[in-house]
Amino acid sequence: MSNRPVYRYSDISPNATKQREVGIGVQFQPNSVFISTYTTKQQVKNQLINYILTNPGERFFQPYFGSGIRNILFQQEVDLEGLEGTLQEGIENYVQNIIVNSVNITTNTTRSNAINININYSINNITDELNVELNPSEI
């Protein structure tokens, strides 16, 4: 795993008089079209969620972008260790300027065979974590 230089991410100073948007969120708001993100943490989490929920071939001019995890959920047997490695490699390739420390995927049989994805990552020497639960009956 090579260390890539970090150029574009910097958190807004809390002393700033006017906050500027860093990016847009994944979810829509009823009053406006997009939710703006104001911190690096929010933006990186949105990028990770976007990558996880996108299937390869959905994004124009980036046919390999996306985890394809929604298709994998409906298979009879899922190789969780192989999926963890594939997800980690894809995130490192397509989500810019983060270092993935670990990806852990577990099944939750009490909730309709849902899977829990835990991604531990670092950006600008700050470690953060994202937990996502995917339920096949809700996709």
C-alpha positions, 0 to 999 in steps of 0.5 A: 500500500503506497502513501499518496499525497493529500492535496485537496482536503482541509477542514474549515477553521472554526474561527472562519466567519463564513463556512464554505461547502466542501461537497454535497451529501448523498441524501436529498433534502425536501426543501432543497436538492442537496445537503451541503457538507462543510467538513472533510469527515462528512465529505469522505463518508459521503464518498464512501457511501456513494462508492459502496452503493454504486454498481459497476457500469452505473457511472458514465465514463467510469465503468469500473467505479462501484463496489457492486455489493448490491448484486452480491447480497442476493447470492446463496453464499458470499465470500466475506473475506474476498469481499473485504479485500475487493472493497478495500482495493476499490476504495483505495483506487476510487476514493481519493486521498484516504488510506484504508486501515481495515474493512470488516464485513459481518452478517446479521442473520437476525435482520433478514440476512443484512450485512454490516460493513465497518471501514476504518480509514485515515485522512490527514493523519485523522482516523475515522470509521464508517459503519453501514448496514445493508439489508437485502429487503430494503434495496 
